[in-house]
């Protein structure tokens, strides 16, 4: 018999989280879209290849690098490790950590490589997050512009990383059980796994996703939106702007 609390966290909350996340992100983007631009925004020099410019910004955070390299270091390391962790989660769970078999490794070698790169990504995220937390609490200028939401996001992400690392280094996680559980969500017949730490892990993940559309984390969507906004033609007339 499924534990009621486990079913609430892993059987009901995922659907609520998905709905709130999608509606929240779409709603925020629609609100941004309704903002009228008071003047034509000109960026000089204009990039010769917009796609390449966005890709360069996405991969290397060049704007952040130019403004504050101390923040760029921790932020870039965290995002790179996060990307590796997310890719590892997708392939690791989908093929039960046998993704490197396609590159010629044996099943056991693939599991070892998956564990190695997953461990590196998890530790890298934790170190970067602790650095960012230290910087936010110790640098006076950063303290002055920080509010409760900044600390809440950091603590939520640290909680996610800590529980993930605990499972990685101190537990034997049944990936087949996790894959079956995720599949059961899509068939609307959720079967929560028995792993208590996994339930804690996804609980923190869902809290973060519930908060995402209403937090500064929406900058990840705003990076693309602002480039579209620069070419928006829905301009406010001078008379309307003065009013």
Phi, psi and omega in degrees: 000133183286135176299130182303320180293319178297320180292325177296314183288317188252352182247333181247312183302325179303323180289320176297316180298314181299318181293311181297319181297309183294312180297319180295314180295313180297318179298318179296317179297322179293322176295318176300320183294331181279351178288122182274140184272122184286343180203162179289125181270120181246130179248124182233132355281146180287140180293139180287334179226105185296319181299315179295323179296316179295318180297319180295319178295319182293321185276326189238356178052053187296326179295316179294322180298321181288332185271315181206105185287335178295317177288323181302318183302307180293319181295318182293315179300316180299313184292324177295314179294324177297316179299317179297320180294318181294317177297317179297322178297314183297307183285322181298318180283320183296319184243017175058046177066021179255024183294332182278355175299327179295341179262008176103359179280156174283171180299316180292321178296321179297319179295321179293318178295320178298316179295321181295307182292325176295320178295318178299314180297317181295315179292323178298317177298316183296315179298315180296319181293319178295323176296315180295323177293317177299316181296320181291331183265344186248334180273119189299320181295324179286323176302320185295331182256007180265144174232184185300325182296326179297316180289325180298314180297314180300314181293324177296314181294320177299320178297320178297314182293318180297314179293324177295316179294324178299315178295323182294316190260339187236002182224159172258106184267131178275097183295328178296321179293320179294317179297318178297322179296313180297322176295324181293333177295322181288335178268007179059031177226064189299136178234086184302139178288165182275351183289108184296321181293325176297320179296320177295319180300309183287337175296314177295322178300316182292324175300318179295317180293325177295325182274338188310307186295344185247018184235179178290350178296344178295355176301333179296329175274325182296333180301321179279324185294320183297329178290326174288323182298328181298334180257009183293137184258001181279072187273149175275133180291156181303320182294317180293321179296322179293326179294000000 
